[in-house]
Amino acid sequence: MTNPLHPKKLLLSKWTAVTPQHKEKHFLVVRLVLPETPDAPVLEIELEAVHSGRSRRVAWRELRDASEWRQGWV
């Protein structure tokens, strides 16, 4: 079963990586990457690691993959 997510509701949501890399386990959605045209859908978000402050862009739909992500800080 997939999580009922909507990209516009993801801002400032918390996520936990199932398999942490570089000691980065907890993440916060800090930005929605807006498309070039206003009526196009949001495809990417920017996640910031709480531990290191490093950020990375990912397709927001990747957060639906329960083998990679858990909603909240677990």
N, C-alpha and C positions, 0 to 999 in steps of 0.2 A: 504494500500500500504506500502511495506517495503522500508526502506532506502537502496539505493545501496551502501553497505559498503564492503570494502575489508580489512582484518586484517592488511596487510602490509602498508596500508595508514592511519592507526589510530594513529600512534605514534604522541604524542603532540597535538592531537585533544582535543577540549573542549566539555564538556557535562554537562547538567543540570538535576539533579534528579527531577522528577515530584513530588515525595513525599519525601522531605528531612528528614533525620534522624540525630539526634545529631547535629543540625544546619549545617549539611553538605549538601550543595545544588549544588555547582559548583565543577566539577572534571576535571582532566587532565589525559590523557592516558600517563603514564610515562614509560611503558615498555611492550613489547610484550613477552609473556612467550613462549619461543621457545621449540618445541618438542624435544624429545631425538634423533630422527633420522632426519637428515637434509631435507629429502624429504617428511616428514609428514607435514600436515597443522597446522598452528597456531590455537589453540583452545581457549587460554585464554590471557587476557591482565591484566595489573595492573593499577588501577585507583587510583589517589591520590586526596584527598579532599583539596581544596584550603584553606579553613578556618582553618582546624586542622592539615593538613599535614599527616593525617592517610591514609594508603593505603590498598587496598583490591584487591584480584584477582577475576575476573569474566569471564565467557565465553563471548567472544567478540560479539557473536550473541545476547546476552541480550540487547545490545544497539539498536537493531532493534525494540524493544518493545516500541511503542510510549506512552503506558500507564505508563511506568517507566522512560524513558529517552527522552530528547530533545537535538538535536545537537546544539552546541554553548552554550554560557552563556546567558541564557534568564532571 
